């Protein structure tokens, strides 16, 4: 029997991989972690959550539950990233990783 968190995370990763394939049509040599704010703002809104989830959980060791859940991504990370990106459209979204995670911790 699969753990419900494992199943949820697996579906998120698969969604993120599929989103990455869609993004590869936009820019073949880029991954979500290299995406600029302007590119993020231009995305289809349905792709924003998987991209943000990928970026904000990239290189995490998942120790003690230290990751951004899909719900936190939808409700906090994406709106905050959009706000930050509108202020600095030439930045990369990965540059906001620490700030977004701090805001998520405040909200919890």
KEMIFI-307296 format. One line per 8 residues: their letters; for each residue y, x, z of N, C-alpha, C. Coordinates in steps of 0.001 Angstrom, whole numbers, plus 524288, in hexadecimal, padded with zeros to 5 digits. Layout:
a) Y,X,Z,Y,X,Z,Y,X,Z; ...;
This chain:
xxxxxxxx) 7FB70,80351,80000,80000,80000,80000,804DB,80387,80000; 80850,8027A,7FC70,80D06,805A6,7FBFE,8112A,803E0,7FFDC; 813B0,8078E,80213,81807,80695,80597,81C5F,803E3,8027F; 81EFB,80001,804C4,82302,7FD1C,801EC,82796,8009C,80070; 828B9,80494,803A2,82CFE,80828,80257,82B80,80BA0,7FDC4; 82697,80D43,7FDAA,824B9,81071,7F951,8250D,80D4C,7F444; 82346,80877,7F46C,82367,80524,7EFCA,82901,80431,7EDFE; 82C7C,80328,7F1AC,831F8,80242,7F047,83464,8072E,7EDFF;
xxxxxxxx) 8335D,80B9F,7F077,83588,81089,7EE82,83346,811F3,7E931; 82E47,810E1,7E873,82BD4,811F7,7E36D,82E60,80EB6,7DF20; 82F5C,809C1,7E02F,831DC,80674,7DC3D,8376D,80843,7DB24; 83A10,80A38,7DF21,83F5E,80C39,7DE62,83F47,8111C,7DB0B; 83B9B,81491,7DC29,83B38,8196A,7D922,839EB,81830,7D377; 83660,81489,7D2A3,8350A,81309,7CD4A,839D8,810B9,7CA92; 83CBD,80D75,7CD5E,8418F,80B47,7CB2A,84579,80F81,7C9E6; 845ED,81358,7CD65,8498D,817AA,7CC74,847D8,81ADE,7C7BF;
xxxxxxxx) 842BA,81BB1,7C738,840D2,81EA5,7C2AE,841D5,81BAC,7BD98; 8410E,81699,7BDBF,8422E,81377,7B922,847FC,8138C,7B7E4; 84B29,81363,7BBF1,850D2,813B8,7BB28,8524F,818F8,7B8DE; 84F9A,81D04,7BA9A,850A7,82236,7B885,84F71,82266,7B2B9; 84B3B,81FCD,7B135,849F3,81F9B,7ABA0,84E50,81CD3,7A8A1; 85055,818AB,7AADE,854A1,815E1,7A855,85973,81959,7A815; 85A57,81C3E,7AC32,85ED7,81FC5,7AC46,85E3B,8243C,7A86A; 85961,825BA,7A758,85892,82A05,7A3B5,85A74,82896,79E3F;
xxxxxxxx) 85A80,82392,79D1D,85CAD,821E4,79816,86293,822C4,797F3; 8650A,82292,79C8C,86AA8,8237C,79CE9,86BDC,82945,79C64; 8690C,82C6D,79F4E,869F9,83215,79F34,864D0,834D3,7A02C; 86294,83706,79C19,85D52,83938,79C58,85CD5,83DC7,7A02A; 86100,84094,7A127,860A3,84534,7A472,86279,84444,7AA09; 86337,83F6F,7AB9F,86535,83E4B,7B0E0,86139,83B37,7B400; 86175,83C02,7B91F,85E83,838C4,7BCBF,86286,835F5,7C01A; 860DB,831FD,7C31A,864A9,82F38,7C657,867B6,832C4,7CA05;
xxxxxxxx) 86549,836EC,7CBF0,86821,83A4B,7CF96,86C93,83D3E,7CCF7; 86C86,83DA0,7C7C4,870AD,8403B,7C4DA,874BF,83C72,7C2BD; 87423,83779,7C3DE,87778,83375,7C1A0,87D05,833BA,7C3D0; 880C8,83335,7C05A,8863D,83303,7C214,88782,82D73,7C3C9; 88BBD,82CFF,7C691,88D78,827D5,7C84D,88EA5,82442,7C3AB; 890FD,82669,7BFA9,89247,82340,7BB10,88D52,82100,7B8A4; 88934,82425,7B86D,88436,82242,7B65B,881E5,81E13,7B9EF; 8825B,81EDC,7BF07,88049,81B0E,7C2CB,88322,815D5,7C24B;
xxxxxxxx) 88843,8160A,7C1EA,88B62,81146,7C164,889F2,80E58,7BC65; 8888B,8113E,7B84A,8874B,80EEB,7B339,881C0,80CB7,7B2E8; 87E95,80DC2,7B6DA,87929,80BEB,7B6CD,878D2,805FB,7B706; 87485,80406,7B50F,87314,7FE94,7B5E7,8727B,7FDF3,7BBD2; 874CD,7FA01,7BE34,8747E,7F958,7C3E6,86EE5,7F948,7C60E; 86B23,7F79A,7C2ED,865B5,7F785,7C4B7,86378,7FD02,7C546; 865CD,800D2,7C2BF,863F1,80636,7C328,8669C,8093B,7C789; 86AC3,8071F,7C9AF,86DB5,80A06,7CDAA,86A86,80B10,7D295;
xxxxxxxx) 867B7,8072B,7D47E,864AC,807EE,7D948,86061,80C03,7D8A1; 85D2A,80BC6,7D47A,85934,80FE3,7D3E9,85B8A,8155D,7D357; 85FE5,815C6,7D0A1,86267,81AE1,7CFFD,8647C,81CD2,7D537; 86727,81975,7D81B,86935,81AF7,7DD3D,864C2,81C51,7E0F2; 86091,81947,7E0D0,85C08,81A63,7E423,859EA,81FD1,7E2EB; 85972,82111,7DDF3,8577E,8262C,7DC44,85B12,82A81,7DE55; 86016,829F6,7DD72,863D0,82E0E,7DEE2,8640B,82ED7,7E4CA; 86462,82AA8,7E7BE,8651B,82B27,7ED5F,8601D,82C75,7F04D;
xxxxxxxx) 85B9F,82C35,7EDB0,856B1,82DC0,7F01F,85466,832AC,7EDB0; 85711,834F4,7E9FD,85538,839B1,7E76F,854EF,83E27,7EB64; 850C9,8411A,7EB32,84FF4,845AC,7EE93,84F70,84453,7F453; 84E14,83F94,7F5A7,84D41,83E21,7FB1B,84797,83F30,7FC9B; 846C1,8408D,8016A,84182,84190,80367,83F1D,83CC1,80609; 84246,838A5,8069F,84083,833BB,808FA,83E6B,83480,80E7A; 840E4,837DF,8118A,83F5D,838B0,816F8,84238,834BE,81A66; 83F59,831F9,81D85,841B6,82E50,82132,844A1,829D9,81E9A;
xxxxxxxx) 84317,8285E,819EA,84599,82401,81749,84B04,82533,81536; 84C33,82A22,81449,85162,82BA4,8126F,851C3,82B0B,80C7F; 85261,82639,80AE3,85320,8251D,8055F,85659,82026,804DC; 85858,81F48,80032,85B75,81AA0,7FF26,857CD,8168D,7FCD5; 85721,81231,7FF7D,85399,80E20,7FD8F,8560C,80B57,7F8E4; 852DC,8085F,7F628,854DA,80574,7F1AF,858DE,8016B,7F35F; 857FF,7FEEA,7F7DE,85BCB,7FB0E,7F9CA,860FE,7FDB7,7FB06; 860D0,80240,7FD99,8659D,80520,7FEC2,86845,806EC,7F9BD;
xxxxxxxx) 86520,80847,7F5DA,8674A,809E4,7F0D2,86A40,80565,7EE4D; 867D1,800C1,7EE4B,86A4A,7FC27,7EBE7,86F32,7FA6A,7EEC0; 86EF5,7FA52,7F3EE,8733A,7F7F7,7F6EB,87793,7FBBF,7F879; 87654,800C3,7F8F9,87A42,80488,7FAC5,87B41,808D5,7F6C7; 8771A,80B68,7F505,877C0,81019,7F1C5,87A3F,80EF9,7EC79; 87864,80AFF,7E9C0,87A8A,809E7,7E487,8804B,80840,7E4D6; 881B6,80478,7E830,8874A,80313,7E872,88AC8,807A5,7EA1A; 888F5,80AC4,7EDD7,88C09,80F41,7EF90,88C71,81354,7EB44;
xxxxxxxx) 8882F,81442,7E87F,88841,81801,7E42D,88C01,81638,7DFEC; 88BF9,8113D,7DEB8,88F9C,80F30,7DACF,89544,81003,7DC85; 89655,80EF9,7E17C,89BA0,80FBC,7E382,89D3F,8157B,7E322; 899D7,818F6,7E4E2,89B04,81E8D,7E4B8,89B8E,82081,7DF1E; 8984A,81E75,7DBAB,8986B,82017,7D632,89D6A,81E4C,7D36E; 89F4D,819C8,7D4DB,8A428,817F0,7D271,8A8BB,81B63,7D3FC; 8A872,81DAE,7D8B9,8AC86,8213D,7DA78,8AC13,8269F,7D7EB; 8A73D,82846,7D6C2,8A646,82D7C,7D489,8A252,82D1F,7D017;
xxxxxxxx) 8A3D5,82B0A,7CB91,8A018,82A12,7C754,89D9B,82EF5,7C4F7; 89FDC,83386,7C5AB,89D94,8383D,7C36C,899A8,83AE4,7C712; 8992C,838EF,7CBE4,89577,83B24,7CFA7,88FEA,839A1,7CE2D; 88C36,83C3E,7D07A,886BB,83AC9,7CFEC,88559,8375E,7D49D; 881EC,8338D,7D3CE,880B1,83005,7D821,87DD9,832D4,7DC88; 87B24,83712,7DB4F,8787B,839F5,7DF7B,87C5D,83C67,7E349; 88141,83D1B,7E199,88546,83F54,7E502,88692,83BB9,7E99B; 88532,836C6,7E930,88661,832F0,7ED3F,881C9,831F1,7F0E8;
xxxxxxxx) 87D89,834DC,7F038,878B7,833EC,7F320,87997,833E0,7F90C; 87C15,837DE,7FB21,87CE6,8382D,800CC,88060,833C4,802C4; 8847E,832A0,7FFEA,8881C,82E7E,80180,8856E,82929,8018B; 8824D,82822,7FD8A,87F8B,82324,7FD3C,87B92,822AE,801AD; 878AE,826D8,802B8,874D5,826A5,806F4,87771,825E6,80C3E; 87C08,8282C,80D09,87EDD,82764,811F1,88077,821B1,8129A; 88247,81F50,80E57,883D6,819C7,80E97,87F2C,81643,80FA5; 87ABA,8179D,80D7C,875FE,81486,80E6A,87474,814ED,8142D;
xxxx) 874C2,8199A,81659,8735D,81A45,81BE6,87719,81735,81F64; 87C0E,816FA,81DF5,87FD8,813E7,82100,87E82,80E25,820D3; 87CBA,80C55,81C54,87B8F,806C1,81B98,876AE,80508,81E7A; 87340,808A9,81F9A,86E4B,80741,8222C,86EE8,806EB,827CE;
